[in-house]
Amino acid sequence: MPSQSPSGPRRGRRSWLSGVRAAPPAQPASTTPPGTPPPGRDWSDPAAYTPRRRYPWHDDPDYDPAKHRRVPPPRPFVPPEEPPRAAPPREEPQVTKPEPAPAEPGVRMPRKLTVTRVAAMRSRELTQKGIRAFHRATTADGADRSGLTALTYANMFDYAVDAAVAVALANTLFFAAATAESKTNVALYLAITVAPFAVVAPVIGPLLDRLQRGRRAAMAVSFFGRGVLAVVMALNYDTWLLYPAALGTMVLSKSCTVLKAAVTPRVLPTAITLVKTNSRLTVFGLISGAVFGGFAAGFSWLWGSAGALYFTAALCAVGTWLCFRIPRWVEATAGEVPATVRIHRGKTPMSRSVVVALWGNGAIRVLTGFLTLFVAFVVKAQPDVDAAQQLTLIGIVGAAAGLGSFVGNFAGSRMRFGHSDTVIVSCIAVAVAAAVTAVFVPGIALAATVALVAATTSAVAKVCLDAVVQRDLPEESRASAFGRSETILQLSWVFGGALGVLLPHDGYALGFGVVAAVVGVAGIQTALVSRGRALLPFLRHQAPVTGPTARVGS
């Protein structure tokens, strides 16, 4: 488009009529000031002003601008397309160090965590938890205030010493008399160990029953004496001094058992009964015997039987110290009245239920004592079984007996003995049935089964005896009754052990047949005593039936 000079005419406008651009008319230069109307025109007259027509509808009165308005058509709705989802980025596995568990109060965290340090810390933590759980169990039901906790610790070491001695002398004392080529060893074993104890045992109970002072000291002496004898046996393991030392160890062990039975009623908590107390002591003792017996086996494997005996002496030293931890009030025997089976002036006669329980427990103890020695001798006498297999077979029988003791104490502590005579006779019947079965089906499997049944029934019968003593005897006679009852039970065990040594060891049938007959006769006597009769006149119970007939719970 051509440009025009600033002084020339203005650019023309496009006319709406012709569509061509018309040049604006030239206007003369005016000197009138801006804003002044042109001369000769009257602005008050409407016709004097004619507006400039710039749009077509200015001349068309019927023009409708809405008809000519450009309105775009409505667009159809199209949903927006979702963008394609991108695959999530692949996360690389991050190796993070395990965060240590929050430390409990008193647990010190290591500065640098390593596998070894974490394992050591976890082991220490589990050990501490186990110790706390054990402490809670031994102090439950007010046992720490009554003195039962201290007696529990001493009782645990009593079982531990017996187990260690059994492990140390397993290859000599138990098996020396079982060789087929030397029958004189059988008589020597019986003459030096079992027979003297059968004479000494009836003296232990009455002697300790008259001990009015020094029960703690007597228990400590029993531990100390066993420690000294353990050292003597270690130094004279291959000489004849082994047998007298073993006899002394056995006597002191049974004396400690009698003393513990006499002390237990003095530390009885008020929250639990005597039945639960004795069951708790037995369970803790069995656990301790299993643990320390295993340690003694390790010492015997490393340093021989002498090493196990020295370990036994160390256990005896700890047991001596624990006996003096028992409270002093167990020494107070004021007001105690001795208990007796027959009527004596100044003594409390035992009721018929107590005597029935004593007969029943004695019968079953004959079977347990028989199994302890007879099975060991029979296994040792088999020529086609080496030493390792012998130990395994005897271990099976021992494990069955231990399991039976646990089961019997657990079941007995939850039973009610309102009809104690029926419970005792039933236990004897089950034990005799197991022994008779072993006669017709001999073998180590049946021997282990008989050991399981005998240990279970023995534990249940012992718990029943504790319940009956607590029910029928006054408090001032219970300590004496337990001391006397333990003496009777130990004598029964010795009689069963003597049968196990004297009977032939070439098989199981004859031995189990004889012991089944003996236990059966004792069971018949027990049943007759419960009805006021006896097999022989001098065995009849003379004391009247005393004590309440209320049911005794655990």
C-alpha positions as a Python dict, from the first residue, in 0.01 Angstrom:
ca = {
    (1, 'M'): (0, 0, 0),
    (2, 'P'): (144, 346, -95),
    (3, 'S'): (226, 569, 189),
    (4, 'Q'): (152, 940, 202),
    (5, 'S'): (346, 1221, 345),
    (6, 'P'): (241, 1370, 676),
    (7, 'S'): (151, 1698, 505),
    (8, 'G'): (-68, 1529, 237),
    (9, 'P'): (-430, 1429, 261),
    (10, 'R'): (-545, 1164, 506),
    (11, 'R'): (-573, 798, 419),
    (12, 'G'): (-908, 720, 259),
    (13, 'R'): (-1173, 494, 419),
    (14, 'R'): (-1344, 196, 261),
    (15, 'S'): (-1703, 289, 171),
    (16, 'W'): (-1972, 42, 269),
    (17, 'L'): (-2156, 122, -57),
    (18, 'S'): (-1889, 85, -314),
    (19, 'G'): (-1638, -125, -125),
    (20, 'V'): (-1361, 106, -250),
    (21, 'R'): (-1162, 335, -47),
    (22, 'A'): (-1268, 705, -99),
    (23, 'A'): (-1032, 984, -40),
    (24, 'P'): (-1149, 1221, 228),
    (25, 'P'): (-1227, 1574, 109),
    (26, 'A'): (-964, 1827, 163),
    (27, 'Q'): (-1029, 2054, 455),
    (28, 'P'): (-897, 2406, 470),
    (29, 'A'): (-672, 2487, 752),
    (30, 'S'): (-864, 2627, 1044),
    (31, 'T'): (-749, 2854, 1308),
    (32, 'T'): (-1046, 2788, 1539),
    (33, 'P'): (-948, 2659, 1881),
    (34, 'P'): (-1026, 2293, 1950),
    (35, 'G'): (-1373, 2231, 2090),
    (36, 'T'): (-1537, 2532, 1917),
    (37, 'P'): (-1834, 2446, 1684),
    (38, 'P'): (-1811, 2548, 1327),
    (39, 'P'): (-1953, 2891, 1252),
    (40, 'G'): (-2300, 2919, 1101),
    (41, 'R'): (-2444, 2589, 1251),
    (42, 'D'): (-2698, 2574, 1527),
    (43, 'W'): (-2620, 2278, 1756),
    (44, 'S'): (-2947, 2306, 1938),
    (45, 'D'): (-3137, 2196, 1625),
    (46, 'P'): (-3139, 1812, 1604),
    (47, 'A'): (-3144, 1817, 1229),
    (48, 'A'): (-2832, 2025, 1224),
    (49, 'Y'): (-2628, 1714, 1333),
    (50, 'T'): (-2604, 1419, 1103),
    (51, 'P'): (-2408, 1125, 1247),
    (52, 'R'): (-2165, 943, 1029),
    (53, 'R'): (-2297, 610, 898),
    (54, 'R'): (-2042, 345, 963),
    (55, 'Y'): (-2249, 20, 1000),
    (56, 'P'): (-2519, -121, 767),
    (57, 'W'): (-2793, -131, 1028),
    (58, 'H'): (-2785, 243, 1061),
    (59, 'D'): (-3005, 273, 748),
    (60, 'D'): (-3211, -46, 798),
    (61, 'P'): (-3464, -5, 1078),
    (62, 'D'): (-3559, -376, 1066),
    (63, 'Y'): (-3206, -501, 1099),
    (64, 'D'): (-3168, -754, 1380),
    (65, 'P'): (-2810, -795, 1484),
    (66, 'A'): (-2889, -1122, 1663),
    (67, 'K'): (-2970, -1292, 1332),
    (68, 'H'): (-2636, -1211, 1189),
    (69, 'R'): (-2434, -1290, 1501),
    (70, 'R'): (-2184, -1562, 1447),
    (71, 'V'): (-2246, -1828, 1709),
    (72, 'P'): (-2025, -2137, 1676),
    (73, 'P'): (-2215, -2467, 1681),
    (74, 'P'): (-2195, -2662, 2009),
    (75, 'R'): (-1918, -2913, 2015),
    (76, 'P'): (-2002, -3267, 2116),
    (77, 'F'): (-1856, -3380, 2449),
    (78, 'V'): (-1564, -3604, 2405),
    (79, 'P'): (-1423, -3750, 2726),
    (80, 'P'): (-1060, -3672, 2765),
    (81, 'E'): (-831, -3958, 2698),
    (82, 'E'): (-638, -4084, 2998),
    (83, 'P'): (-269, -4071, 2947),
    (84, 'P'): (-110, -4416, 2940),
    (85, 'R'): (10, -4521, 3275),
    (86, 'A'): (377, -4560, 3294),
    (87, 'A'): (516, -4872, 3459),
    (88, 'P'): (620, -4810, 3817),
    (89, 'P'): (989, -4770, 3851),
    (90, 'R'): (1162, -5085, 3964),
    (91, 'E'): (1269, -5054, 4321),
    (92, 'E'): (1605, -5191, 4398),
    (93, 'P'): (1614, -5401, 4716),
    (94, 'Q'): (1768, -5204, 4992),
    (95, 'V'): (1983, -5385, 5240),
    (96, 'T'): (1908, -5239, 5576),
    (97, 'K'): (2061, -5336, 5901),
    (98, 'P'): (1818, -5491, 6149),
    (99, 'E'): (1716, -5248, 6412),
    (100, 'P'): (1800, -5376, 6756),
    (101, 'A'): (1511, -5443, 6988),
    (102, 'P'): (1458, -5185, 7259),
    (103, 'A'): (1676, -5279, 7548),
    (104, 'E'): (1512, -5368, 7874),
    (105, 'P'): (1609, -5194, 8191),
    (106, 'G'): (1946, -5322, 8297),
    (107, 'V'): (2042, -5454, 7951),
    (108, 'R'): (2348, -5282, 7806),
    (109, 'M'): (2351, -5240, 7429),
    (110, 'P'): (2682, -5299, 7248),
    (111, 'R'): (2838, -5005, 7069),
    (112, 'K'): (2866, -5187, 6738),
    (113, 'L'): (2609, -5448, 6637),
    (114, 'T'): (2752, -5767, 6494),
    (115, 'V'): (2605, -6114, 6456),
    (116, 'T'): (2813, -6249, 6741),
    (117, 'R'): (2730, -5963, 6974),
    (118, 'V'): (2359, -5977, 6894),
    (119, 'A'): (2357, -6354, 6955),
    (120, 'A'): (2540, -6308, 7284),
    (121, 'M'): (2302, -6032, 7390),
    (122, 'R'): (1998, -6243, 7299),
    (123, 'S'): (2135, -6543, 7487),
    (124, 'R'): (2200, -6329, 7792),
    (125, 'E'): (1850, -6186, 7769),
    (126, 'L'): (1688, -6532, 7744),
    (127, 'T'): (1899, -6654, 8034),
    (128, 'Q'): (1786, -6363, 8248),
    (129, 'K'): (1423, -6429, 8158),
    (130, 'G'): (1463, -6794, 8251),
    (131, 'I'): (1618, -6703, 8585),
    (132, 'R'): (1334, -6460, 8659),
    (133, 'A'): (1074, -6725, 8568),
    (134, 'F'): (1247, -6979, 8790),
    (135, 'H'): (1258, -6728, 9077),
    (136, 'R'): (886, -6656, 9036),
    (137, 'A'): (808, -7028, 9046),
    (138, 'T'): (1011, -7092, 9361),
    (139, 'T'): (867, -6791, 9543),
    (140, 'A'): (504, -6833, 9436),
    (141, 'D'): (218, -6848, 9690),
    (142, 'G'): (427, -6687, 9963),
    (143, 'A'): (700, -6953, 9961),
    (144, 'D'): (972, -6691, 10009),
    (145, 'R'): (810, -6566, 10330),
    (146, 'S'): (738, -6908, 10480),
    (147, 'G'): (1085, -7050, 10411),
    (148, 'L'): (972, -7301, 10147),
    (149, 'T'): (1195, -7139, 9885),
    (150, 'A'): (1510, -7210, 10086),
    (151, 'L'): (1399, -7569, 10144),
    (152, 'T'): (1328, -7603, 9771),
    (153, 'Y'): (1686, -7507, 9683),
    (154, 'A'): (1828, -7753, 9938),
    (155, 'N'): (1594, -8025, 9811),
    (156, 'M'): (1704, -7962, 9451),
    (157, 'F'): (2068, -8015, 9544),
    (158, 'D'): (1974, -8330, 9736),
    (159, 'Y'): (1832, -8475, 9413),
    (160, 'A'): (2132, -8343, 9220),
    (161, 'V'): (2379, -8519, 9452),
    (162, 'D'): (2189, -8849, 9428),
    (163, 'A'): (2183, -8827, 9047),
    (164, 'A'): (2554, -8744, 9029),
    (165, 'V'): (2643, -9036, 9257),
    (166, 'A'): (2431, -9272, 9047),
    (167, 'V'): (2609, -9159, 8729),
    (168, 'A'): (2954, -9183, 8886),
    (169, 'L'): (2899, -9534, 9022),
    (170, 'A'): (2692, -9668, 8735),
    (171, 'N'): (2973, -9878, 8592),
    (172, 'T'): (3100, -10016, 8923),
    (173, 'L'): (2848, -10019, 9203),
    (174, 'F'): (2546, -10118, 8995),
    (175, 'F'): (2720, -10358, 8757),
    (176, 'A'): (3008, -10505, 8951),
    (177, 'A'): (2785, -10780, 9087),
    (178, 'A'): (2617, -10860, 8757),
    (179, 'T'): (2892, -11061, 8588),
    (180, 'A'): (2790, -11420, 8523),
    (181, 'E'): (3132, -11564, 8603),
    (182, 'S'): (3157, -11420, 8955),
    (183, 'K'): (2851, -11491, 9167),
    (184, 'T'): (3039, -11400, 9484),
    (185, 'N'): (3020, -11035, 9380),
    (186, 'V'): (2642, -11056, 9416),
    (187, 'A'): (2669, -11159, 9779),
    (188, 'L'): (2941, -10901, 9841),
    (189, 'Y'): (2731, -10623, 9693),
    (190, 'L'): (2425, -10723, 9895),
    (191, 'A'): (2619, -10775, 10219),
    (192, 'I'): (2801, -10442, 10206),
    (193, 'T'): (2536, -10208, 10068),
    (194, 'V'): (2176, -10325, 10093),
    (195, 'A'): (2174, -10545, 10403),
    (196, 'P'): (2339, -10296, 10642),
    (197, 'F'): (2108, -10024, 10528),
    (198, 'A'): (1809, -10246, 10602),
    (199, 'V'): (1937, -10264, 10960),
    (200, 'V'): (2027, -9896, 10987),
    (201, 'A'): (1711, -9756, 10826),
    (202, 'P'): (1470, -9843, 11113),
    (203, 'V'): (1698, -9650, 11347),
    (204, 'I'): (1710, -9334, 11132),
    (205, 'G'): (1344, -9240, 11166),
    (206, 'P'): (1308, -9268, 11545),
    (207, 'L'): (1649, -9109, 11600),
    (208, 'L'): (1567, -8808, 11386),
    (209, 'D'): (1219, -8799, 11534),
    (210, 'R'): (1372, -8742, 11878),
    (211, 'L'): (1595, -8469, 11738),
    (212, 'Q'): (1431, -8165, 11894),
    (213, 'R'): (1699, -7919, 11787),
    (214, 'G'): (1938, -7893, 11501),
    (215, 'R'): (1736, -8014, 11203),
    (216, 'R'): (1908, -7768, 10974),
    (217, 'A'): (2246, -7875, 11109),
    (218, 'A'): (2153, -8241, 11059),
    (219, 'M'): (2066, -8177, 10694),
    (220, 'A'): (2392, -7986, 10650),
    (221, 'V'): (2585, -8276, 10805),
    (222, 'S'): (2420, -8517, 10561),
    (223, 'F'): (2543, -8303, 10268),
    (224, 'F'): (2889, -8255, 10413),
    (225, 'G'): (2927, -8626, 10489),
    (226, 'R'): (2829, -8720, 10136),
    (227, 'G'): (3084, -8478, 9999),
    (228, 'V'): (3361, -8632, 10210),
    (229, 'L'): (3258, -8983, 10107),
    (230, 'A'): (3251, -8877, 9741),
    (231, 'V'): (3615, -8773, 9769),
    (232, 'V'): (3695, -9104, 9942),
    (233, 'M'): (3527, -9298, 9660),
    (234, 'A'): (3715, -9095, 9400),
    (235, 'L'): (4048, -9177, 9563),
    (236, 'N'): (3962, -9546, 9620),
    (237, 'Y'): (3759, -9624, 9314),
    (238, 'D'): (3932, -9960, 9252),
    (239, 'T'): (3956, -10083, 9613),
    (240, 'W'): (3717, -10237, 9862),
    (241, 'L'): (3670, -9901, 10037),
    (242, 'L'): (3432, -9806, 9758),
    (243, 'Y'): (3151, -10021, 9903),
    (244, 'P'): (3150, -9890, 10261),
    (245, 'A'): (3168, -9534, 10127),
    (246, 'A'): (2874, -9607, 9898),
    (247, 'L'): (2681, -9747, 10194),
    (248, 'G'): (2747, -9432, 10397),
    (249, 'T'): (2637, -9216, 10105),
    (250, 'M'): (2313, -9410, 10078),
    (251, 'V'): (2242, -9383, 10451),
    (252, 'L'): (2308, -9009, 10456),
    (253, 'S'): (2091, -8958, 10149),
    (254, 'K'): (1795, -9136, 10309),
    (255, 'S'): (1852, -8947, 10633),
    (256, 'C'): (1833, -8618, 10443),
    (257, 'T'): (1506, -8734, 10285),
    (258, 'V'): (1357, -8812, 10626),
    (259, 'L'): (1470, -8476, 10764),
    (260, 'K'): (1322, -8293, 10466),
    (261, 'A'): (989, -8467, 10523),
    (262, 'A'): (993, -8358, 10888),
    (263, 'V'): (1086, -7998, 10805),
    (264, 'T'): (831, -7948, 10524),
    (265, 'P'): (523, -7890, 10748),
    (266, 'R'): (717, -7616, 10931),
    (267, 'V'): (763, -7410, 10612),
    (268, 'L'): (418, -7470, 10466),
    (269, 'P'): (271, -7148, 10316),
    (270, 'T'): (-83, -7057, 10413),
    (271, 'A'): (-191, -7017, 10049),
    (272, 'I'): (-132, -7381, 9944),
    (273, 'T'): (-177, -7725, 10095),
    (274, 'L'): (78, -7984, 10193),
    (275, 'V'): (-11, -8189, 9886),
    (276, 'K'): (89, -7914, 9646),
    (277, 'T'): (397, -7835, 9851),
    (278, 'N'): (531, -8190, 9832),
    (279, 'S'): (443, -8213, 9463),
    (280, 'R'): (629, -7889, 9396),
    (281, 'L'): (935, -8014, 9584),
    (282, 'T'): (932, -8339, 9388),
    (283, 'V'): (900, -8168, 9050),
    (284, 'F'): (1183, -7925, 9122),
    (285, 'G'): (1394, -8212, 9251),
    (286, 'L'): (1340, -8422, 8939),
    (287, 'I'): (1433, -8132, 8714),
    (288, 'S'): (1746, -8064, 8916),
    (289, 'G'): (1843, -8431, 8911),
    (290, 'A'): (1806, -8448, 8533),
    (291, 'V'): (2013, -8131, 8477),
    (292, 'F'): (2297, -8203, 8718),
    (293, 'G'): (2295, -8569, 8627),
    (294, 'G'): (2368, -8463, 8271),
    (295, 'F'): (2657, -8249, 8393),
    (296, 'A'): (2789, -8544, 8593),
    (297, 'A'): (2771, -8759, 8280),
    (298, 'G'): (2980, -8499, 8098),
    (299, 'F'): (3241, -8500, 8376),
    (300, 'S'): (3245, -8879, 8369),
    (301, 'W'): (3299, -8881, 7992),
    (302, 'L'): (3585, -8630, 8015),
    (303, 'W'): (3766, -8736, 8334),
    (304, 'G'): (3613, -9071, 8424),
    (305, 'S'): (3407, -9165, 8728),
    (306, 'A'): (3654, -8990, 8958),
    (307, 'G'): (3578, -8660, 8787),
    (308, 'A'): (3204, -8713, 8839),
    (309, 'L'): (3267, -8787, 9208),
    (310, 'Y'): (3466, -8466, 9254),
    (311, 'F'): (3178, -8281, 9086),
    (312, 'T'): (2948, -8451, 9339),
    (313, 'A'): (3164, -8321, 9624),
    (314, 'A'): (3126, -7966, 9487),
    (315, 'L'): (2748, -8008, 9479),
    (316, 'C'): (2754, -8128, 9839),
    (317, 'A'): (2943, -7814, 9943),
    (318, 'V'): (2675, -7594, 9789),
    (319, 'G'): (2401, -7804, 9951),
    (320, 'T'): (2565, -7764, 10292),
    (321, 'W'): (2552, -7386, 10257),
    (322, 'L'): (2188, -7396, 10139),
    (323, 'C'): (2080, -7594, 10446),
    (324, 'F'): (2179, -7305, 10672),
    (325, 'R'): (1970, -7073, 10454),
    (326, 'I'): (1655, -7245, 10579),
    (327, 'P'): (1477, -7024, 10838),
    (328, 'R'): (1544, -7078, 11206),
    (329, 'W'): (1180, -7143, 11294),
    (330, 'V'): (1206, -7500, 11162),
    (331, 'E'): (1404, -7569, 11479),
    (332, 'A'): (1105, -7480, 11698),
    (333, 'T'): (956, -7814, 11802),
    (334, 'A'): (761, -7697, 12103),
    (335, 'G'): (427, -7874, 12124),
    (336, 'E'): (514, -8151, 11880),
    (337, 'V'): (366, -8492, 11960),
    (338, 'P'): (525, -8802, 11799),
    (339, 'A'): (303, -9008, 11574),
    (340, 'T'): (295, -9388, 11585),
    (341, 'V'): (122, -9671, 11404),
    (342, 'R'): (21, -9848, 11727),
    (343, 'I'): (-128, -9705, 12042),
    (344, 'H'): (132, -9568, 12284),
    (345, 'R'): (95, -9332, 12574),
    (346, 'G'): (199, -8978, 12487),
    (347, 'K'): (192, -9039, 12112),
    (348, 'T'): (-66, -8970, 11844),
    (349, 'P'): (-194, -9291, 11682),
    (350, 'M'): (-228, -9288, 11307),
    (351, 'S'): (-572, -9331, 11163),
    (352, 'R'): (-674, -9630, 10956),
    (353, 'S'): (-659, -9426, 10634),
    (354, 'V'): (-299, -9329, 10707),
    (355, 'V'): (-203, -9691, 10772),
    (356, 'V'): (-373, -9801, 10448),
    (357, 'A'): (-182, -9535, 10259),
    (358, 'L'): (144, -9652, 10419),
    (359, 'W'): (81, -10013, 10319),
    (360, 'G'): (-5, -9913, 9964),
    (361, 'N'): (295, -9685, 9921),
    (362, 'G'): (524, -9950, 10065),
    (363, 'A'): (392, -10209, 9818),
    (364, 'I'): (457, -9987, 9518),
    (365, 'R'): (800, -9885, 9650),
    (366, 'V'): (896, -10253, 9646),
    (367, 'L'): (832, -10252, 9271),
    (368, 'T'): (1028, -9930, 9208),
    (369, 'G'): (1327, -10051, 9410),
    (370, 'F'): (1319, -10382, 9223),
    (371, 'L'): (1320, -10208, 8883),
    (372, 'T'): (1608, -9980, 8979),
    (373, 'L'): (1854, -10270, 9022),
    (374, 'F'): (1703, -10567, 8840),
    (375, 'V'): (1678, -10408, 8496),
    (376, 'A'): (2033, -10275, 8519),
    (377, 'F'): (2170, -10620, 8609),
    (378, 'V'): (1973, -10795, 8335),
    (379, 'V'): (2098, -10552, 8071),
    (380, 'K'): (2455, -10589, 8195),
    (381, 'A'): (2430, -10970, 8188),
    (382, 'Q'): (2342, -10981, 7816),
    (383, 'P'): (2657, -11092, 7629),
    (384, 'D'): (2563, -10954, 7286),
    (385, 'V'): (2513, -10594, 7406),
    (386, 'D'): (2807, -10357, 7423),
    (387, 'A'): (2857, -10082, 7680),
    (388, 'A'): (2698, -9807, 7468),
    (389, 'Q'): (2385, -10013, 7404),
    (390, 'Q'): (2363, -10103, 7772),
    (391, 'L'): (2371, -9737, 7868),
    (392, 'T'): (2105, -9660, 7609),
    (393, 'L'): (1870, -9933, 7731),
    (394, 'I'): (1908, -9833, 8095),
    (395, 'G'): (1857, -9470, 7994),
    (396, 'I'): (1527, -9562, 7828),
    (397, 'V'): (1400, -9725, 8148),
    (398, 'G'): (1524, -9432, 8357),
    (399, 'A'): (1359, -9179, 8126),
    (400, 'A'): (1030, -9369, 8149),
    (401, 'A'): (1051, -9366, 8530),
    (402, 'G'): (1124, -8991, 8532),
    (403, 'L'): (831, -8921, 8300),
    (404, 'G'): (606, -9129, 8523),
    (405, 'S'): (710, -8927, 8829),
    (406, 'F'): (625, -8602, 8650),
    (407, 'V'): (288, -8732, 8533),
    (408, 'G'): (200, -8876, 8873),
    (409, 'N'): (283, -8560, 9064),
    (410, 'F'): (102, -8342, 8812),
    (411, 'A'): (-212, -8557, 8824),
    (412, 'G'): (-199, -8617, 9199),
    (413, 'S'): (-173, -8249, 9287),
    (414, 'R'): (-505, -8191, 9106),
    (415, 'M'): (-696, -8485, 9249),
    (416, 'R'): (-929, -8499, 9546),
    (417, 'F'): (-881, -8784, 9789),
    (418, 'G'): (-1218, -8812, 9955),
    (419, 'H'): (-1196, -9192, 9914),
    (420, 'S'): (-824, -9238, 9972),
    (421, 'D'): (-846, -9615, 10030),
    (422, 'T'): (-994, -9668, 9684),
    (423, 'V'): (-719, -9461, 9523),
    (424, 'I'): (-443, -9655, 9700),
    (425, 'V'): (-586, -9999, 9613),
    (426, 'S'): (-639, -9892, 9251),
    (427, 'C'): (-275, -9782, 9222),
    (428, 'I'): (-156, -10120, 9352),
    (429, 'A'): (-384, -10305, 9109),
    (430, 'V'): (-249, -10110, 8810),
    (431, 'A'): (112, -10171, 8915),
    (432, 'V'): (54, -10546, 8960),
    (433, 'A'): (-119, -10568, 8621),
    (434, 'A'): (180, -10403, 8452),
    (435, 'A'): (425, -10642, 8622),
    (436, 'V'): (218, -10948, 8524),
    (437, 'T'): (209, -10828, 8163),
    (438, 'A'): (589, -10806, 8161),
    (439, 'V'): (601, -11174, 8267),
    (440, 'F'): (425, -11291, 7951),
    (441, 'V'): (572, -11029, 7714),
    (442, 'P'): (934, -10992, 7826),
    (443, 'G'): (1170, -10733, 7683),
    (444, 'I'): (1316, -10393, 7744),
    (445, 'A'): (1005, -10223, 7601),
    (446, 'L'): (778, -10385, 7861),
    (447, 'A'): (1035, -10313, 8132),
    (448, 'A'): (1023, -9944, 8040),
    (449, 'T'): (643, -9957, 8041),
    (450, 'V'): (640, -10113, 8388),
    (451, 'A'): (883, -9843, 8506),
    (452, 'L'): (650, -9574, 8370),
    (453, 'V'): (344, -9725, 8538),
    (454, 'A'): (525, -9791, 8866),
    (455, 'A'): (664, -9436, 8887),
    (456, 'T'): (323, -9285, 8804),
    (457, 'T'): (132, -9491, 9059),
    (458, 'S'): (403, -9434, 9322),
    (459, 'A'): (377, -9057, 9277),
    (460, 'V'): (-4, -9060, 9296),
    (461, 'A'): (3, -9283, 9606),
    (462, 'K'): (259, -9055, 9775),
    (463, 'V'): (44, -8749, 9709),
    (464, 'C'): (-253, -8938, 9852),
    (465, 'L'): (-49, -9022, 10164),
    (466, 'D'): (39, -8654, 10209),
    (467, 'A'): (-328, -8557, 10180),
    (468, 'V'): (-438, -8818, 10433),
    (469, 'V'): (-170, -8718, 10685),
    (470, 'Q'): (-275, -8355, 10654),
    (471, 'R'): (-641, -8451, 10697),
    (472, 'D'): (-629, -8706, 10980),
    (473, 'L'): (-337, -8598, 11198),
    (474, 'P'): (-311, -8280, 11405),
    (475, 'E'): (-54, -8022, 11312),
    (476, 'E'): (173, -8102, 11606),
    (477, 'S'): (215, -8465, 11484),
    (478, 'R'): (258, -8417, 11111),
    (479, 'A'): (633, -8368, 11115),
    (480, 'S'): (682, -8692, 11309),
    (481, 'A'): (437, -8875, 11082),
    (482, 'F'): (627, -8775, 10772),
    (483, 'G'): (957, -8880, 10925),
    (484, 'R'): (819, -9223, 11016),
    (485, 'S'): (647, -9268, 10680),
    (486, 'E'): (966, -9190, 10487),
    (487, 'T'): (1149, -9453, 10692),
    (488, 'I'): (886, -9715, 10600),
    (489, 'L'): (903, -9621, 10232),
    (490, 'Q'): (1283, -9640, 10228),
    (491, 'L'): (1274, -9986, 10387),
    (492, 'S'): (1028, -10100, 10121),
    (493, 'W'): (1256, -9969, 9847),
    (494, 'V'): (1553, -10154, 9998),
    (495, 'F'): (1352, -10478, 10011),
    (496, 'G'): (1263, -10440, 9642),
    (497, 'G'): (1625, -10364, 9557),
    (498, 'A'): (1736, -10678, 9742),
    (499, 'L'): (1494, -10881, 9529),
    (500, 'G'): (1640, -10722, 9218),
    (501, 'V'): (1990, -10829, 9321),
    (502, 'L'): (1912, -11183, 9442),
    (503, 'L'): (1687, -11300, 9160),
    (504, 'P'): (1846, -11451, 8846),
    (505, 'H'): (1942, -11200, 8577),
    (506, 'D'): (1920, -11424, 8271),
    (507, 'G'): (1574, -11294, 8176),
    (508, 'Y'): (1279, -11076, 8273),
    (509, 'A'): (1003, -11334, 8324),
    (510, 'L'): (1106, -11487, 8656),
    (511, 'G'): (1199, -11158, 8819),
    (512, 'F'): (878, -10981, 8721),
    (513, 'G'): (673, -11284, 8826),
    (514, 'V'): (821, -11287, 9176),
    (515, 'V'): (787, -10911, 9232),
    (516, 'A'): (428, -10917, 9097),
    (517, 'A'): (343, -11183, 9355),
    (518, 'V'): (504, -10985, 9640),
    (519, 'V'): (330, -10661, 9544),
    (520, 'G'): (2, -10849, 9500),
    (521, 'V'): (21, -10993, 9852),
    (522, 'A'): (96, -10645, 9990),
    (523, 'G'): (-202, -10513, 9796),
    (524, 'I'): (-429, -10775, 9951),
    (525, 'Q'): (-305, -10673, 10295),
    (526, 'T'): (-378, -10309, 10209),
    (527, 'A'): (-734, -10391, 10105),
    (528, 'L'): (-793, -10594, 10421),
    (529, 'V'): (-659, -10319, 10648),
    (530, 'S'): (-904, -10075, 10490),
    (531, 'R'): (-1182, -10307, 10616),
    (532, 'G'): (-1034, -10356, 10962),
    (533, 'R'): (-882, -10698, 10894),
    (534, 'A'): (-539, -10836, 10805),
    (535, 'L'): (-362, -11141, 10663),
    (536, 'L'): (-197, -11205, 10999),
    (537, 'P'): (-336, -11106, 11340),
    (538, 'F'): (-35, -10900, 11447),
    (539, 'L'): (-63, -10692, 11127),
    (540, 'R'): (-412, -10571, 11214),
    (541, 'H'): (-449, -10201, 11276),
    (542, 'Q'): (-522, -10134, 11645),
    (543, 'A'): (-566, -9759, 11649),
    (544, 'P'): (-921, -9627, 11625),
    (545, 'V'): (-1035, -9439, 11318),
    (546, 'T'): (-974, -9072, 11398),
    (547, 'G'): (-974, -8748, 11209),
    (548, 'P'): (-1239, -8570, 11005),
    (549, 'T'): (-1390, -8741, 10705),
    (550, 'A'): (-1409, -8427, 10500),
    (551, 'R'): (-1284, -8438, 10147),
    (552, 'V'): (-929, -8323, 10102),
    (553, 'G'): (-855, -8118, 9795),
    (554, 'S'): (-530, -8036, 9637),
}
